[in-house]
Amino acid sequence: MLSHLHLFLFINVVSGYYVQLVKTRDRGRTAMMVRLTFAVLFVITCAGAEDVVSTPKPKKVLDTVMNPAYIPLEEKHGSFWKKSASEALKSKLKETVNTNKAKNGILFIGDGMSIATIMAARTLAGQVERGLGEDNVLAFEKFPIAGLARTYCIDAQVADSACTATSYLSGVKTKYGVIGLDGNATRGSCLSQLHKANWSPSIGQWALENGLDVGLVTTTRVTHASPAGMYAHTSERNWESDADVPEECLSLGCQDIAYQLVTGNPGRHFKVIMGGGRREFLPNITSPLTNSTGRRRDGVDLTELWHQDKLERNATHQYVTERNELMKVFESDDLPEYLLGLFQDDHMDYHLQAKDQPTLEEMVEVAIKVLSRSSKGYFLFVEGGRIDHAHHDSYAYLALDETIEYSKAVQKAKSLTNETDTLIVVSSDHAHTMTVAGYPSRGNDILGLVDAAQGSDGKPYTTISYANGKATSITDKGRVDLSLESDFKNRKLDYSYPSLVPLDSETHGGEDVAVFASGPWQHLFTSSYEQSAIPHFMSFAMCLNDIKHEQCKRHRTLWTSSSTMNKPIKYYILSLLAVILISISYF
């Protein structure tokens, strides 16, 4: 292709030669006019040419040339971005410090929801809606406050879901694989579990002790590490049923996680329990009612024990195992006091593969409806747990879709509550090794191949990849060419994205996780802090701990035992109310 200089010289030569052929009396004027005409054409041509035309092919990855399908016209002008920043600033300036007492508290945990996962999920959600994607925003990203939480265990640089659950629910960091016990416990030691001085009660228990109702909702087994942090004290996260606990530990009196949930405190007092894991509650025989086979070797049906406990307390209750049953409870005018929902034998199915099971959004809506009847308020723990499981298998598509579903559940909770009295905190327990990289063009398929470059081996690569995982990405013949794989091209749900280090399961990541907050005392969640600070911040806002803010004192009822009002005054007020009522009825 000719450069601008070559084109200019060519025009001059051609125009000069043309003038020699023109028979005219004023060759000078003719030459000037011809050259001027060609010069104007040259300027117009240069002005209309795209810069890309003269850009050489990249020799290095940093010189990648982007090729977006389109760029919104308004984004090309600096005024667009200045206006956007101005609107964001005005919104920030309108914010006021909310120091109300948080009557209700909801903690959302997206298990394994790294910051890279948030970015990729928001982009996928936007692209599903036929947009570019990058400018999309998930529901919790609209929260006014964000911070960063550090996730390590006291003995591990990269955390698991057990030590982190203990951290963000009990406010105490502990060891890898341990739940509801402090750092003095030894993993797998029954004696450590039995020693109550090691126990770390959760914010769920704190809420119950203050008269609030409590519930938990998860897409995993309700006995899995994250929800277990609400109620269990165990030195081994895998002791979900008695079949998992060594005989010597059972003989010493160590209880499995499912048994603690149904028979122990605080679990037996939870008004709402919903998720998967039915097999951990049932004997290892096939039930004719649910066609489920349990894992328990003690012959105990814990769902029946749960039923008996509620009968003894004369409390209305309902046990459901499928979506239709749950929806009947939701639509009923007479909600039960206690609700137990176990919708799968194992973890609940991925959203894109589910049949006859409620979505996380639906479970959250039912839980809030049940818990909202409490005049004193409630605490609800919600986990989008299958984000983590999809990442462990390097199923990027499923992981991102589970994150989108999680965002919908957050939006539902936000729409059903009031930010004046309900604190909602959204975070993750730990990260994963998934990355979003490779210099793709704007709007490029987030789950696809990078459009603007190839690897130095001449083969394409994906925007999303994992530092380690189960996918076989490198063979004796070199790196796998994904463009030739039908499972990738057809976007098969269980396609494992490329990984560098081959492992039987992709691992967690050690970076900080985001924390988003909305509601009373939301400003406490800014900056960077230990993950274990989260439940302490929430309990302060909800007046559950010993440190009381001014609004806690104002909300103290006249009838509590701690009230300074003496009994004669109380009796006087009661008598006065009685006189008023009698007078009204008389007249």
N, C-alpha and C positions, 0 to 999 in steps of 0.2 A: 504494500500500500504506500502511495506517495506521501511524503511529509508535506506540511504546509509550505515549507521553503521551496521544495521541488515543484510543487504546484504553481507557486508564484512565478518561478523562473520559466516554467513551461508556458504559462499564459503570456509572458512578455515576448518570448521567442515566436510563438505562434502568431500573436497579434502583429509583431513587426514584419513577419513574412507576409502576412495577409495584406498589410499596407502597401508593400512593394507591388502587389498584384493589382491594386486598385488604381485605375486611371483617373486621377483627379488633379486639379490645379493646386490644391492645398493639402499635400501629403502630411504635413506636420499636424494640422488640425484633425485630420482623419485619424492619424495614429493616436493622438491624444484621446479622442472620443472612444476609439476601439479599446485602448488600454483601460480607460476609465470604466467602460462597460464590463470588461472582464474582471476588473478590480472589485466592482460592486458585487458581481457574482461570486467572487472568491470570498469576500467578507460574509456574504449571506450563507455560503456553504460552510464556512468555519464556525459561524455562530450557531448554526442548526445542528452541527455534528455533536454526538454524545461523546463524553470523555472516554467512555469504555472502548470506543473504536480504536483509539491510539494506545490503549493500555496493553503492554506486552503480557504474554502468558507468564504466570508466576513460576519462579524458579525455586522459591522457598515457601513453606507453609504460611509464614507471616504475610506473604504477598498475595494471598488468596483473593480472587476477584469474586465479589458477591453477585448473585443473580436472582434477586427476589422476583416473585411473580408480579408484585406491584408494591408500591409504597403509597399510603394514603397521601393525597395531594397536600392536605393541610399540614402534615408532619414535615414537609420540606421547608416550611417557613419558620424562622426562629420565633416569630410571634406566637405560634401555637404552643411551644414549650414554655415560653415566658408566661402565657396565660394559664397554662396548666399548673405551673409552680405558684402563681399568684393565687389561684383557687385553693390549692393545698394549704398555702400559708393562711388565707382567710379562714379556712376550716379549722386550722390549728388555733388560731387566735380566738375563735369562738368557744373553744373548749373551756370548761370550768372544772375545778377540782371537786369531785364527788366524794364527800366524807360521810355519807349516810351509812347506817348500819346495813350490811348485806344480810337481808332476811334469808335469802337463798344463795347457795353456791353450787355451781356446776363445773366440774373439771373434766375436760375432754383431753384424751391422750390418743394421738395417732401413732400407733406402735411402729417404730422404724421410719417415721415421717421426717426425713432429713430436709434441709433447706433446698437441696437439689430436687428432691421429690416434689416439694411444693411448687417449684418453678416449672417442672415438667408437667405436673398435673394441671396447673393453671393453663399452660399452653395447649395441652390436649383438649381440655374442656372448651377452650376458645375455638380450636380448630374443628371440633365436633359441631359447633354452632356456625361453622363456615366463615370464621374470621381468621385473621393472621395467627392469633393465639397468644403471642408474647405479651400483649397489652391487656389480657384478661385478668380478672382478680377473683380469687376464691373468697367465700363468705367471711372467713375469719381474718383474711388479710385487710378487711375493711375496719377491723377493730382499731380504736384510737391509740392503743398502747402496744408496744412490742419490746421484747428484751431477749437476752440470750442466757441459757442455762448450761452449766458444765455438768457432764454426765458420768464421769468416771466412778468406779467402785473404789473402796478403800484399798483393795488389793489388785485392781485391774485397771489398766489404762483405757481399754475399750470395754464398755459395760454390757451387761445382759439385762433382760427384762425383770429379773428378780430383784437385784440390788437397786435398780432404778425405781421400781414400784415402791420399795421400802422408802426410798428417798423422797419421791414426790407425794407420797401418801402419809408417811409417818414422820417425815422431817428429819430422818436419821440416815446417814450413809452407812452402808454395810458391805459385806463381802459378796463376791460373785456367786450366784446360785442360791443365795439365802433370802428368805422373805419374812418380814415382820420381826426380825431379831437384829440387835446391834452388832457391832464389830467384834464383840467378845465371843460370838458363836463360831463354831467350826462347822463347815459344810459337811452334811451327812452324819453329824453327831447327834444322837437322840438326847443325850444328857444336856447338850447345849440348848436344845429345843425345850426341854422340860424345865430348865432353870428360868423362872419367871423374871428374874432380874435382867435377863437379856431381851425380854419382850419390848417391842416398840409399837404401841397402839397407833392406829391410823386416825386420820381426820374423820373417818366415818364413825369411829367410836367416840371421838370428841363431840361430834354433832349429837349423837344419841344421848350422851351424858348431859347435854344442854337442852334436851327435850325436842330436838328436831327429828324429822323423819329422814330415812336414808335409803338410797337405792343404788344399784349398779346395773349397767348395761354393757354388753360386749359382743363382738362377733366371733370371739374365740370360745373355747371351753370356759365356763365360769370358774373353773378350778385352775385355769392357766395362770402364769406368773403375775401378769398385770392385775387382773381382778382379785387375785388371792391377796395382794397387798392391802386390800380393804379390810380383811378379816382374819387372815391366817398368820400363824407363827410357826414356821417350819425351817429346819436347817437344810432341807433339800427340796428345791422347786419341783422336782419330778415326782414327789410323793402325793400324787393327785387322788389316788384311791388306795385302799389297803393292799391291793395287789402289787403296788409299787414299793411298799415299805418293807424293809428286811424284817424277818421273823423276830430277831433279837430286839429290834426297836419296838415292834408291836407288843412284845412281852413286857417291855419296860413302861409301856403306857403312852407311847408316841402316837398321835392321831394323824390320819391323812387329811389332806386339805378339804376334800368334799365333806368329810365327817365334821370337821371344824365349822364349816359354813352352816350346816343344818342344825347342829346341836350346841355349838359354842357361842360365846359372846365375842364380838357384836353380831355375827352373821345371822343368827336366828331371829334377830330383831329388825333385819332389813325388810322394808315394806315392798321393795321391788328387786327381783333378781331375774335377769334375762340374758340368754346367750345360748351357747352350745354345751356339749359335754355330758349328755344324759347318761352315757355308759359308766361314768365315774360314780353314779348314784344308785345303780341297779346291780342286783346279784348276777353272777356269770351264768345266767340261764336266759333263754329267749322269752320275752314277754308276749303273751297272746294279744295284748291290747295295742302295743306300739310296734310289735315285731322287732323290738330292740333287744340286743344281747349286752348285758352289763359286764363289768370287769370285776366287781367286788367278790372277794372270796369269803367274806364273813357272813354272806347270806342275807345281809341287811338291805332293805329297800329304803333308801334315804328320802325318797319322795313321800313315802308313807309316814316316815318319822316326822317330816316337815308338816304333813297334814295333821298328825296327832298333836304336835306341839301347838298348832293354831286352835285346834278343838279345845285343848286344855285351857287355853287362854280366852276361849269364847270369842275368837276373832274370825271375821269372815275372810275367806281366802279362796284362791283359784289357781290350779295348776294347768298350764296349757302346753301343747307340744307342736302346734302348727299355726300358720298365719291366720287361718279362718277363725280358729278358737280365740286368738288374741284380738282380732277385730271385733268379735262379739263382745268381749270384755270392754273394749274401748267404746263401743256404741251403746253400752248398757247405761241406764240411768242410776244403777245401783252398783257402783264399783266396789270390788272387794278391798278389805284393808291390806291384805297381803297378796302379792302376785308372784308366782314362780313360773318362768317360761324357759323350757329346755327344748330347743328346736332342732337339734341334731345330736346324734350319738357322739360325734367328734366335734371339731370346730364347725361353725356355720359355713355354708358354701360361699364361694366368691360370688359377689353380686351378679356378674355376667354369666354364672353357671347355676344360679339358684332357682329352685322350684318349691313353691308352697312354704316359703319361709319369709318372715317379715324383713324389711330392710332396716338398716340402722336408724334411718330417719323415722320410720314408723315406731320402732321400739322406744326411741327417745320421746316421741309425742305421747305414747301411752304412759311412759314413766312419769313425765311431768304432770300429766292429768291426774294420776294417782297420788303423787307426792304433794301436789298443790293444795290438797284439802287440809294440810296441816296449818294451823293458825300460827304456829311458831316458826315455820319455815322448813327447809329441807336441804340436804346435801346429796348431789347425784354425781356418780362417777360413770363416765362413758368412754369406752375404748373402741376405736377402729383398729382391731387387732390384726386383720388379715393383710394390711399393707406390708407388715413385717414378713409374713409367710411368703407372699409373692416375691419379695426381694430375695429371700433366702434361696428360692429356686431360680432367681434371675428372670422371673416373669415380669418384665417391665410394664407391659400393657395392663396386666391385672393389678399391679401395684398402683399404677396411676389411676385406674378406674376406682379402686377402693378408696383412694384419697379424695376423689371427686365425690363419692358417696358420703364420705366422712364430712366433707364440707357442707353437703346438703343437710346432714343431721345437725351441724352447728347452726346453720341458717334457721332450721325449724325451731331449735331451742331459743334462738334470739327472737323469733317472731312470737313465741308463746310467753315470753317473760318481759319484765320491765327493767330497764337499765338503772332505774332509780333505787331498786331494792334487790336486784339479782346480779351477782358477780359471776361472769363466765370467763374461765381461763382455758385457753387452747394451747397445747404443747405436744411434745413427743418425748418418749423415754430415752431414745438414742437414735443415732443416724445409721446409714448403710453406705456401702461403697459405690453405689451408683453415681455416675458422673454425667453431666450434660456438656459436651465439648465437640471440637472438630471444625469450627468456623462454618456452620451451615448458613445459608442465606435466610433472611427474615421470612417467616411464613413457611419454611421448609417443614415437612412432616416430622414432628418430634419423635415419632417411632420409626422413622425411615432412615435411609442412607444420607450422608452428607452430600449435598448437591454440588458443592463448589470445588471439591478436591478429592483426591484419592490418596492412599498411602504410598510410601516410597516404593512399595512392592508392586504398584500398579493396580491394586485391588481396592474396591470401595470399602467404606467403614460406616458404622452407625453413629448417630449423634449420641445415643445412650449406650453406655457400656459399664462394666463392673470391674473393679480392681481385682476381685477374685470371684470364684463361683463355679457352678457345675457345668457350664457350657464348654464344649471342646472347641476352642477357638484357633489353636495352632496344632498342626499335624506335621508329619515328616515332610510333607509337600509344602509346608509353609502355612501362612494364615488362610483360614477358610474364607472363600469368596461368598459372602452372604447373598449376593444378588442372584446366585444360582440355587439357593435353597427355597424350596416351595413353601415350607412352613413359615419362613420369614415373609415371603412375598404375599402369602395368603393371610398374614396376620393371625396365625394360630395362637389361641389364648395361652397355651402352655409352651410357647417358644421361649427358650432361654437365651437371653442376650449375651453378647461376647464378654468374656472375662479374661484377665491376664493370667492369674494364678489359678490352676485347676484345683478345686476342692469339692468335697461331696455336698457342701452347702456354702453359699455366700455368707460372709460375716457382717457383723455390725461395723459401723464407723465410729470413730472416737471424737469427731468434732462436736462443737456446741449445737444445741437445738434451739429453735425459735420458741418464744412464749408470747402469746397474744392475750390481751385482757380487755374486758369491757364491763363497766358497772362500778359500784362503790369501791373506792380505794384502788381503782385500776392503775393509778400512777405508781403504786408500789412495785409494779412488775417491769419497770424500765431498767436499763443498764444491763450489766452482766453479773451473774451471781451463781452460787451453788444451787443445783437442782433441789436440794433438801430445804431450801428456803421457801419453796412454793406453798406447801401446806401451812406454814407458819404465817405467810402473808395472807392467805385466804382465811385462816382462823382468826386473825386480827380483825379483818374486815367484817367477819361474821360474829365477832364477840365470843369466840369459843375458848380463848386462852386467858391467861392471867393478866395480860397487858390489855387494858381497856381504853378505848378512845371515848370521846365525849358522848357520841351518839349511843354507845352501849349503855351509859348511865341513864339517858333519857328514855330508853326503851325498857327499862326495868319495870316490871308490873308491880302494882300496889300490893299484890297478893302473894308475892314470893316470900319465902322464909327469911331471905336476906334483907327484906324491906325494913326501913327504919320506922315505918308506921306501926304503932302498937295496936294491940287487939281492940281496946275500947274505941279507938277512932274508926277502925274497920267496922265494928259492930254498929257504930253511930251512922256510918254511911249506908250500911245495909238497911238499917231501920228507916232511914230517910227515904231510900229508894222504895221500900215497902209501902210507906205512907203515901208516896206519890202515885204508885200503882193503884192502891186502894181508892184514892181520891178520883183518879181517872175513871175507874170502873164504876164508882158511885154516881158520878155526874153523867 
